[in-house]
């Protein structure tokens, strides 16, 4: 009789534990499902604009690289703030600021969202990490984020980026706006130096690989050739053994960025 009561008590306790375990598993499933849904919604909302801004930027970087940055190198940094004198700089400054502003929008709107719960979101975060690594970034992370935030404008539907005319007007007329861009302008003014040019092109290749990874069928972006012919051996080694081995091991066919390709003219 005593044994029967002990058996019943043990069964009850173990049954209660099993129920609690299954309840925990179910709640964890709900939590992860909700996290995946929130992350997917965030990525769905912003993947197109970040790909489009990346595409514009890569197109500009490739054009500059293939011309050996001649337009920027022959331009003197203006001492005034006239539109004509700043023309060689304004478009590349805007394209970088626009790209960085979309990174900021994702960060701001994803503050309470685990974006890594989405496969694309996880890859985006890894690309951002690679771009902001010490040996890759063009400016300090704090400056990059500040530059990105200068282009943000709140609307009823969330944040948007300034248009090119809005940016130009603010850049040329507002000292407090323009001062955030000084570290990046310093980079552009020094692209006649090999080290700065190579770093600039490495940064562009990471963005190029972001496009090819997240829009592999190029439904939103253009399928562009790279600029491997302009990379030094040191830059190619850095990309191969540091960037694509440590930071971005999931990037397929990374050799296309390191070897000259034949494209139809």
Protein Blocks (a to p, Z undefined) as FASTA:
>chain_A
ZZmmmmmmmmmmmmmmmmmmmmmmmmmmmmmmmmmmmmmmmmmmmmmmmmmmmmmmmmmm
mmmmmnoommmmmpccdfbfcfklmmmmmmmmmmmmmmmmmmmmmmmmmmmccfklpmkl
mmmmmmmmmmmgmklmmbdfklmmmmmmmmpccdfkbccdddfklmmmmmmmmmklmmmm
mmmmmmmmmmmpmklmmmmmmmmmmmmmmmmmmmmnommbccdddfkllpcfklmmmmmm
mmmmmmmmmbghklmmmpccdddZZ
